[in-house]
Amino acid sequence: QKEVEQNSGPLSVPEGAIASLNCTYSDRGSQSFFWYRQYSGKSPELIMSIYSNGDKEDGRFTAQLNKASQYVSLLIRDSQPSDSATYLCAVARAGNNRKLIWGLGTSLAVNP
Amino acid sequence: GAVVSQHPSWVICKSGTSVKIECRSLDFQATTMFWYRQFPKQSLMLMATSNEGSKATYEQGVEKDKFLINHASLTLSTLTVTSAHPEDSSFYICSARGFGLAGGPETQYFGPGTRLLVL
């Protein structure tokens, strides 16, 4: 079992729809969770961090965390073609250096 | 806030030469910097974790004598690829984290990356 799992996609949604991206993790002791966006040929950029169970909203983006189910998701409302990218889920592992454990990413295509 | 720069953005070198890549946190003090490598259409691969003033911690399988990391200050880390070979051609990306940032102390902020092509 991979430590952080994401559906590789591609996930295809029409413009204006809600895109739902999912991520599961295996380490129950994980405390910090992150969503990054990576455009082709570019470095990752932070979308949102979440630390507590529940929802966290920032503009068109909502992160949802359920520690009991070891599940974190990202919803993108009113999806735009410019949202087409790979979305990376990362989980901070407890212990030395607190490095991030990365999922392989979900490719999202928003069709005009 | 939380801007990270990298230099150079791309470099072409001959096989056998060494290449140095700089990573700077421009508006915060980076307690820890990370170096990643990414091959085309593959996921990020962490190479090493670097804390200011101490030796870097390398991931399993990463040659520390080939990828030299120096973290001399709270705003600068360098990665030197020694005796580069064509198989070292890749996209090298640094990230940094620090205290007092909006995303929290464990959030990593990425530089724009450096493309290395070894001929």
Chai-1 contact restraints between the chains, C-beta under 6 A:
chainA,res_idxA,chainB,res_idxB,connection_type,confidence,min_distance_angstrom,max_distance_angstrom,comment,restraint_id
A,S32,B,E106,contact,1.0,0.0,6.0,A-B,restraint_1
A,S43,B,I93,contact,1.0,0.0,6.0,A-B,restraint_2
A,S43,B,F110,contact,1.0,0.0,6.0,A-B,restraint_3
A,S43,B,P112,contact,1.0,0.0,6.0,A-B,restraint_4
A,S43,B,G113,contact,1.0,0.0,6.0,A-B,restraint_5
A,P44,B,F110,contact,1.0,0.0,6.0,A-B,restraint_6
A,S49,B,G103,contact,1.0,0.0,6.0,A-B,restraint_7
A,S49,B,G104,contact,1.0,0.0,6.0,A-B,restraint_8
A,S49,B,T107,contact,1.0,0.0,6.0,A-B,restraint_9
A,A92,B,E106,contact,1.0,0.0,6.0,A-B,restraint_10
A,N97,B,T49,contact,1.0,0.0,6.0,A-B,restraint_11
A,R98,B,E106,contact,1.0,0.0,6.0,A-B,restraint_12
A,K99,B,T49,contact,1.0,0.0,6.0,A-B,restraint_13
A,W102,B,L44,contact,1.0,0.0,6.0,A-B,restraint_14
A,L104,B,S43,contact,1.0,0.0,6.0,A-B,restraint_15
